[in-house]
Amino acid sequence: MTYRSLDSRQILQTLDRLTQRIDERFPSAGLSAVSRELVALGRFCAAEADTLGKPNWPIRTTAGALILAVVALSIMLLARPWADGTPLAFDNVGDYLQAIEAAVNELVFLAVAIWFLGSIERRLKRHRALAAIHQLRSIAHVVDMHQLTKDPDQLLSEQPGTSSSPTRTMTRAMLGRYLDYCSELLSLTSKIAALFVQQLDDPVVLAAVDEVSSLTNGLSQKIWQKLTILERN
């Protein structure tokens, strides 16, 4: 066992246990359904990250063949004058400079084509990873919506609510446990997103994972502020 990387199996097991705890304590709460949805998404993301971390040999083989074809075609075009027995000749410096410019342009286009073909696999993997990370970002906002109305001030205040106030049936202990569950869900969401960074060395994916981490940390701070209010009163 290594302690230098995240284990997707351990993350999913922790998420499964958390879902069971939420079901047992809040069986009719919407947070239970959110947790089950995160379990399904977590399993998908773990499998997706594992797949993206492996070489895609069909794409690599196809891209390699196309690169070789482009290079071979370029060599054939450049070697055609010598093959025809009419080597290049320049009457003046202007013709020579034009030939150099044309050669440089061809080399630039050749390099761009090779880069494009060589990066197809990385860009396809990036697209799949970003799609999964976007779903994790969305579910983090859903968790935040479930804790939004769980205000400890209303629970501790003696002032009655209005007709539009949300129904509050939780005790102080239940509210604290509910908010704690929300914080755990946010933390696990961030850890699932981090699985993609372990498998893909891509700056765009890393930036997206960092955004999810910053989002979940910010939402968790709001939750812990509420927990602090409960503990102090």
N, C-alpha and C positions, 0 to 999 in steps of 0.2 A: 504494500500500500504506500502510495506517495502522498505527501502533504503539501506539495508544491502546485497542485492543480485541483480544480473542482471535479468532483465525481458526480456525473449526472444521475447515477443510480441512487446515491445518497440524497441528492437534492429531491428526487422524485419520492423517495421513501419518506423524507421529512414532510413533503407536501401532502402525501397521502395521510400521514398521521394527523397533520393539522386539519385536513378536511374532515376526518373522523371526529376530532375534538369539536369542531364547529357544528357538525351534524348532531352530536350528542347534547351540546349545550344550547344551541339555537336551531332546532330542527326545522322550524318554519321560516327562518330568516332568509332574506335574499342573499346574504353573504355566503350561505352554504352553497347556493347554486353558482355563485362567482368562484368559489374555491374549487368546485368540481370542474368548472370550465377551465380554470388555470391548470388543473391536473392534466386534462386532455391536451391543452396547449403546450404544457411542459414536456409531455411525452413526445409530441410532434417536434418541438424545438430540439430536444435532445437527439432524436433520430436524424433530424435535418443537419444539425451541427456535425454529427459523426459522419454523415454522408459527404458533406461539403469539405471535410478535412481529408478525404481520400482523393487520389488522382482520378480524373475523369479521362480514362484512356481513349475512348472513342473520339472525344473532342480534341485531345492532344495529338492523336494520330492524324486526324483530318487536318488540323491546323499545321502540323509539321509537313504534311504532304503538300499543302498549298504554299507554304513558305519555300519549300524546295522548288516547286514549280515556278514561282515568281522569280527566284534567284536564277534558275536555269534559263528562263525566258530572257531575263535581262542580260545574261552573259552571251546568249545567242545573238541578241540584237547588237550588242557592242562589238562582237567578234565578226559580224557579217562583212564589214569592209575588207578585213584581212582575208576572210574566206573567199571573197570574190576576186582577190588579187589586186584590189585597189585601195591600198592603205591611205589613211587620212593625210591630206597635204594642206598647208595653210599658205595662202598667198601673202598675207600681211598679219600684223599683230591683232587687228580687229577681228579677223576670222578666228584666230587662236583664242581670243578672250570669249568670243561667242560660244566656241566649242566647250571651253572650260565651264562657262555658265550653264550650258545645257547639260553637261555631265553632272555638275553639282545638283541641279534641279532633279535630275533622274535619280541620283543617289538619295536625295531627301525623300522623294516619293517612294522609293524602294524601302527606305528605313521606316516610313510611316506605315506602309503596307505590312511589313514584317511585324512591327509593334502591334498593329491592329489584330492581326491573325494570332500573334502569340499571347495576347491578353484576353482572348475570347473566353477562355475557361474562367479566369479570375473575375471578369465582369458578370458572367452568368451566375457564378457563386455569390458574388456581392448582391446581385438582384434578389436572389432567393433568401439570403440572410437578412437583408433589409426588410423584406416582406414579413418575415417572421418577427423581427424586432418591432416592427410597426404594430403588430397584434399585441405584443407584450406591453407596449406603451399605452395602447388603448385600454387594456384590462387594468393597468395601474390607475387610470382615471376612473374606471368603474368602481374600483375599491375605494377611491377617494369620495365618490358620490355616496357610497353606503355609510361612511363615517361622518359625512358632512353635517347631518342633522343631529348627531349624537353629541350634544352640547352639555358638558357638565355644569355650566352655570345655571341652566334651566332646571337641572335636577336638584341643585343645592339651594336655588332661590325659592323663597316662599311666595313670590309673585305669581299669580295664576296666568296661564297662557290664554291666548286669544282663540277665537273659533277657527282661525287659519293655522294655528300652531300644530306641528306634527305630534302624533300620539306618542306619549312617552310611558312605556310600561316597564322599563328596566330599572332594577335596583342599582345602587351605587356599585356593588360588586360585579353585577352583570355588565354594567356599562364599561367598567374597567377591563373586564375580560374581552368584551366585544372590540374595544379599541386596540387591545393588545393583539388580537387575532388579525385585525386590519394591518397593523404594523408588520406582523410576521408575513402576511401575504405579499406586502410590498417588497420586503427584503428578499423573499424567494423569487419574486418576479425579476429583480435585479440579478440574482445569481443565475437564473435560467438564461438571461440575455448574455451574461458573461461567458457562457459555454461557446458562443460563436467566436469570441476573441481568441480562445484557446486553440481553435481549429483553423482560423483564417487570419493570415498576416496581411490585413487590408486596412489602410488608414480610415477609409470611409466607414467600414463596419465598426472599427474601434470608436470613432466619433459618435456613431449612433448608439453604441452600447454605453458610452459615457453619458450621453443624454438621458438614457433610461435610468442609469444609476443616479444622476443628479435629480431627476424627477422623483424617483422613489424616496431618495433621502429627504428632499424638500417636503414631500407629503408626510413622511414619517415624523418629521420634526413637528408638524402641526398636530399630529396625533399625540406625541409625547408631551406637548404643551397641555393638552387636555388631561392626560394622565397625571401630570404634575399638579394640576388644579384639584383633581380628585384626591390625591395623596395629602395635599396640604389642608384640606377641609374635612 
